[in-house]
Amino acid sequence: MTELTELGVAAIRDGVAKGDFTAAEVAEAFNANVAAAQDALNAFIVATPDKAIAAAKATDAKRAAGEALGKMGGVPIGMKDLFATVGVQTTAASHILEGFVPQYESTVSQKLWDAGAGMLGKLNLDQFAMGSSNETSYFGNVISPWRRNDGGNAPLAPGGSSGGSSAAVSARLCPAATGTDTGGSIRQPAAFTGITGIKPTYGRCSRWGIVAFASSLDQAGPMARDTRDCAIMLEAMAGFDPKDATSLDMPVPAWEAGLSADLAGKTVGIPREYRMDGMDADVAKSWDDGIAWLKDAGARVIDIALPHTRYALPAYYIIAPAEASSNLARYDGVRYGLRDLPDGAGLQDMYAATRAAGFGAEVKRRILIGTYVLSAGFYDAYYTQAQKVRTLISRDFTAAFEQCDVILAPTAPSAAFALGDNIDDPLSMYLNDVFAVPASLAGLPAMSVPAGLNREGLPLGLQIIGRPFDEQGVLNAGLAIEQRAGFAAKPEKWW
């Protein structure tokens, strides 16, 4: 029998339902992998083996009683440490929330538990989801399980902010994990580690109980081994939530049942603005391969224009920090988390000391940028202008989707880079999001699927962007690429 930790969501769910193995056996196998890899990869902030076993035993008891199992019945997953979990520390990878134990459960995590999933632990991330390499976490860097094939053993970035999620899925520490995507934080780490991840339409998954970064952009989504697993998990995560004012009051489609790699009659748009000067040759080749694969699947391929693409990144890095500066004002040392109270200090001194000690350098940088662009005298010059650009970017996509059904582009401008390469150069780090940010600003569904390996043996991802609410079209195009790419590579175990 295939080793249990080599199985994905669908295989585990179906195997447990048929009685090929028990959910408890699956949970024990993944718990062992989590424990064995923690020192080397640092993917988890907190491991919760008992919770994984308890959920598994509940699933096994249901099966023994002849009861129906949920969409995720018997599947243990990793939970990004941005989702509030009752009785389990939730930190957003920040010192300012260290020790915070929620008394409530996020809507998305509760939906997953209700669907039969179990929790292996809380996954590491960039602090408050601010980063593209998982180097801003207070709890240390996540190390990618991948290595370059040139003999170098420099530790590589797993992408960010969902770097713990991407590393854990890629290294077989969990079959799937939750991620959040504000400007590419599901898609870019999925590309860096050779897995699949989808950011659904804004509002498809509730934001209630997720630590906020930029409220008009944040969206939860699944990260898993393949397209089918993402479809299964997204069905369990999605749905209307009256506790979230931005939640879509729409039925959740049967995405898994609707999967089809036949794209006959579909049109794929290739945005000419994404072919940038000096583009990495391996990334460009993978994009050309993706075009050929979609043609082979029956799709017609056309060039399209997204003329305001060049302004997406600057607009994002005004809007997201502005919203962050507002959202993070709640962390003041009064109600929860860290409190730094110097002797003889007053209230304002406590605020200042707590935030100085609790927030990391990147979080402080974005708060300062956001506060600046929202300040009197600069609000219209920066924030208002950025929102106008956002509208123009959305209109570009609307016009493009009058000609095509989905858009194909690279996920990231390069494969994974070494830890430390960009940490001292914020602009270089921000450029990692150049292909991912436009879809986030427009609130569109977008996913990354593995397209192959570059000349150094590192994964590259292709991104599919779809119309609002058309996750099915995105998943189907992803499946078509997946079947033709035949990507089966996984990192060689060194940890």
N, C-alpha and C positions, 0 to 999 in steps of 0.2 A: 504493500500500500504506500502511496505517496506520503512523505512526511507531512504531518498535519500543518506545520507552519509554512509549507509551500502552497497551501490552498488559499484561494481568495474567498470573497464574501459569498458568491453564488455556490461555490463548491462546498463550503462549510455549511451553509444554510440547508442545502439539499441533502448533504451527507448526514447531518443530524436528523433531519426529517425522516430519512429512509432507515435510520438505525445503523448506518455503516460505522459510526463511532458516536460517542456521547459528547455533548457540549462541554462537560467537565474535562474530558480528555483534551479537547481543543484548548480550553482555557489554561490548563496546566502546562501544555506545550508552549503556548505563547508567554505565559508568566516566566517560564524558564529562560526563554530567549531574551525577555526584557531584563531580567536580572543579570544574565551573562554579558550583555552588551553595554550596560549602563556606564561603567567606568570609562569605556573607550569612546562611546558615541555621545553620551550626555543628552540623549533624546528626551528623557522624562525628567520633570521636576519632582513629581511624586508618583510612585508606583502604588497601585491599589489591587494587589493580587487577590485579596479576600473578596472584593466587590466582583471581580471577574468570575471567581468560583461560585459565589452566591447566585449570580445571574444565570450561570450555566446550569447549576443544580435546579433552579426554578424551571428552566427550559426542559431539562430532562424529566422533571416531574410532570410537566404538562404533556410531554409526549407519552409518558407511561400511562397517563390518565386518558389518552386518546383525544386530547384537546388540540386545537389548531395552534400552530406556532406562528409568530409574527414574521414580518418581512425580513427581519434581521435575527430570527430565532437561532440562538446558539453562537452568534458571531461576536467575539470580543474585539473591542476597538480602542484606539487611543483618542483622548479628548484634549484638544488644544487648550492650554491653560488660560483661555480667555472666556471660557464658558463657566458660569456659576454652577457649582455642584454641591448639593446639600452635604454638609459634614466633611467635605474634602477641601483643603486649602486651594484657593483660587487667587493667583498673584499677578496675572498678565506679565509675568517674568520681571516684575519690578520690586525693588526693596520696599517701596512705599506701601505695597499690599502684602508684604510677607507676613504670614500668620493669619491673614483674613480667611475665615471659614464661613461661607454663606449659609444662611438659614433657608435658602430657596434654591430651586433648580431652574436653569435656563429652559426656555421652551423647546429649543432644538434638542438638548440632551435628554429632556424628559420624553420627547417623541421617540428618540432612539431606544431608551430603556423600555418604553411601552411596546416597541416593535420587537423586543427580545434580545437586544444587544447588551453586552456587559462591558464594564470599563476596566481596562488594563492599567490606566493611570492618566495623569495630566502631563501633557506634552510641552516641552520647552518651545520658546518662540523669541523673536525680537521683542524687546520691552515695549509694552502697549502696542504691539504689532507694528512698530516703527523701525523698519530696516529691511534689507534685501539679502542678508547673509547670515542671520541668526548670531551676530556678534554683539548685539546690544543687550542681550539678556543679563540680568543681575546674577543669574545662576550659572553663568559660564556659556561658552560657545557650544553649539551642537556641531559635531563633526560628521561630515558626509561619509557614508560607508564606501563610496567610490574612491578609486585611486587612478591616477594617470598610468597609462601602459608603458611609459618611457622609463620605468624603474624609479622615478621620483616618488617619494612618499609624503610630500607636503600635504598636510590636511586641507581638505577642500570644503568650501561653503556648501551647505545643503540648500541654499536659497533662503528667502525670508518673505514675510515674517513667519510662515508656517514651516520652519525648518525642522523642528522636532517631529512634526507630522510626516514630512517627506522622507526624512532619514529613517523613521521607524517603519514606515510601509516598505520602503526600498530594502531595508535590512531584514525584513521578515520578523520584526518585533510585534507587528500587528497586521491583520489583513487589510485594514482600512482605518482612516482617522478623519476627524473633523478638521477643517481649516476655516480661515476667514480670509476674505479678499477685499481689500480697500483700493489698491492700485496694482494688483497682480500677485498678491500674497498666497494664493492657492496655485496659480498657473506657473509662475516662475520657479518656485521650489519643486513642483512636479516635473518641470522640464529638466532641472538640474540633476534629478535623481532617478530619471527613467520610469516615472509612474504617471498616472492619469489623475487629473483634478478638474472639477468644473465649478465655476462661479455662476450660479443661476441668475436670472433676472432679478434686479433689485426689488426686494419685497417678497420674493418667493419663500424665503426662510425667515422666520421671526428673529428680530434682533434682541428680543427681551431676554435679559439675563446674560448678555454678552458684554464684556467690558468695552465701552465705546472708545473709538479712535476718532473717526470722521463719520458722523451719523448719516449723512446723505450718500455715503459711498460704501460703508461696511456691509458685507453680505457673507453669510456662512455657506459652506459647500463641502462636499465629500472629496477625499483623496484616497485612491485605491489602486489596485494593480491594473485594472482595465476598465473599459467603457461600461460593460454590463454591471460590474460591481458599483461603479459610480451611480448608474441609473437606479439600482436597487436602494442604495443608501440615500440618494436624494429624495426618492419617494417617501422614505421614512422621516426625513428631516423637514420636508416642506409642508406648507399648509397655513391657512389663515389663523392669525392670533389676535384677538381683540385687545391684548395688552400692548401691542405694537401698532402705533398709528400709521406706520408705513407698510404694514403687512398687506399683501394682495388677497382680497376676498374672492378667490377663485378656486375651483376644484383642482386637486392634484392629479395630473394625468398619469396614466399607467405607462411610464417611460420604458420600463423593462420589456413589457409586452409589445410595445411599439417599435422596438429596435429593428432596424433593417439597414443593411449595407448596400442596398440597391438605390443608387442615386439617379436613376433614369428620370429625365424630366426636370432635374434640378439644375440650377445655375450657381456656379461658385465665382465670387468676385475676388480679384487679386489687386489690392490697393497699391498703385504705383508709388505713392509717397512713402511706403514702408521699405522700398529698395533704396537704402541709404548709401551714400558714398563710403567706401571703405568697409562695406559689410563683410563680416567674417565669411571666408570662402565655404567652410563646412556648413554654416547656417544657410547660406544661399543655395547650396546644393540640396540640402534637406528640404528646403522650400520648393525647389524645382521637382524633387522626387514626389512631394505631396501633391503638387499639381497633376503630375502624371498618374498617381494613384487614384485621384478623384475622377479624372477622365476615364480611367479604366473601370471605375464603378458606375459609369454611365452619365456623369455630370458634364455639363457644358461649362467651360471656363472662359471668363471675360476679364478684361482690365476695368478697374473702377477708379474713381477719384475720391479721396478723402482730404480735400484741400487744406483743412485747418489742423491736420495732424501735427504739424510742427509746433503748434501752440499748446498742445495737450499737456505736455510735461510741465511747462511753467505754470499753466492754469491749475493743474493738480497740486503743485507744491505751494500754491497760495490757498486754495480752498481747503485741502486736508489739514494743514497746520492751523488754519483759522478755526476750523471746527474742533480740532484737538485742544487748542488753547481754552476754548469754552468748556469742553467736556472734562478736561483734567483739572479744572478749577475746584472740583468737589473734593480733591485729595488735599486736605488741609490739616490733618492730624487730629480732627475733632471727633469724627464719628467712627472710623474704622481704620485698620492698618497702622502704619508707623506713626508715632508721635515723638518728636524731638523737642523737649522742653528744657532749654538751658536754665540754670539757676537764676532766679530773679527776672525771668523773661515775661513779657506781656504777650497778648494774643497775637499781635502782628509778628513779634519775634518768633513765636512758635510756628506760625505759618511759614515764615521764611526758612527757619532751621529745618522743619520737616521736609519741605520741598527740596531744599538744597541737598539733604542727605538721601532722600528717597528716590528722586528722579535721576536717571542716567543722562549722560552728555547729549545723546541724540534726542531724547525726549525734551530736554531743556532747550535744545536748538530749535525744535519745531514749535514749542510753546512760545518762544521769543519771536519767531517769524510770524506765527499766527496772531499774537498780541499786537505786533507792529502793523500788520495789514488790516487789522480791525480798528485801529486807533483813529481818533478824530483827525481829519486832515489827510489820511492815507486810505480810508475805507473805500472811497469812490475810485481812487487812482489804482488800487490793487484788487480788492475783493470784488467790487462791483464789476470791474473789467473782466476778471477771471470768470465770473458767473456768465457774463455775456459770451465769452469764448466757449464756455461749456455748452451753451445753447447752440452755437454755431457747429460745434463738433457733433452734437446730437442730430442736427439737421443734415449734416454730411452723411451720417449713417442712414437716416430716413430716406434720403435721395438715393443712396447706393442700393438700399433694399428694394427699391422700385425696379432695379435691374437684375438683382441676384437674390438667392435664398440664404446663402451663408457666405462668409468671408474667410479666406485662408491667409494666414501670415505666420511668421516665426513667433514663438513665445517669448524668447529672450535674445538679445544681440550676441550672446556667446554661450559657451558651455560653462560649467562651474569654474569659478576662479579659486585660487588659494586663499585661505583665511589670512587676513592681514593685508591683502593686496590693495583693497580699496577703502579700508576703514578710516584712513586719515584724509581721504578725499571725498567729501560728501557728494560732490557733483558727479563723480564717476560712479558712485554707488547708486545715485538716483537714476542714472541713465539705464540701469538694468531694467527699469520699468517702462522704457520708451514704447515698446509694442503692446504692453498690457494696459496702460493707463487710459487710452481712448475709450475702450469698451466700458471701463469702470465709470468714467465721467458720464457716459450715455446710459448707464444702468442696464447694459445688455448681457445676455447669457454668453459665456465664453469658456472654452475648455482647452486644456493642453493634453496632447497625447504624444507618447514617445515616437520619434521618427527614425531613430538609428543612433549610431555612435560617431563621434568626430575622429579625427586622425589620432587623438590621444586616448581613444577608448572611452570617452565620456559621453553621457546621453545628451541628445538634443531633442527639443520638443517643438511640435507644430500646434498653432493656435487656430481654433475655429470660433468665429464670432457669429451669433445669430440674431434674428429679429427679437424684439421683446416677446417674452412668453413662449418662444419656440425652442425650448430646451431639447425637444425631440429631434428637431432638425440638426442641432449641434451634435447631439449624441450619435445620430445616424452617420453624419459625416466623420465623426471621430472613429466610429466602428469601421467604416470603410477604409480609413487610413490604417487603423490597427491591423486589420486583416491582411492588408497588402504589405505593410512594413514588416510584419512578422517579427516584431521586436520581442526577443526572449532573453535578452542580456540581463544579468543581475550582478551586483558587486561581488567580487571574490572575497570570501570571509577572511578578514585579518584581525577581527576584534575578539 
